[in-house]
Amino acid sequence: MQSSAPPPEQGSASVRMTAWVRGHVQGVGFRWFTRAQALAIGDLRGFASNLGDGRVQVVAEGSREKCARLLDWLREGDTPGRVDGVTEIWDTPRGGYPDFAIR
């Protein structure tokens, strides 16, 4: 089940978006392209990591608008491999990320 995003009036507030991407997303450069997209959007911190079940987990912290742009790209962008679905949750940021990394 997907949770709803924070209300629109919080557009400039800092948020944490965690997304789990299903499909053929490992071994195709998906994490690298996700990092490149996060850097292109700018002002996002977090990581992209392979999970043991074949999914990729993406954690991004920054403005709601920029996190939403990354989420839109994960769902509908020109990603490598094949994305079958994305589930996300929104939360308050925890910090501790110096940049956007590949794990």
Protein Blocks (a to p, Z undefined) as FASTA:
>chain_A
ZZddddfklmmpccddddddedjfehnlmmmmmmmmmmmnooiacdddddfkopacdddd
ddfklmmmmmmmmmmmccehjdfbdcddddddeehiabdcdZZ
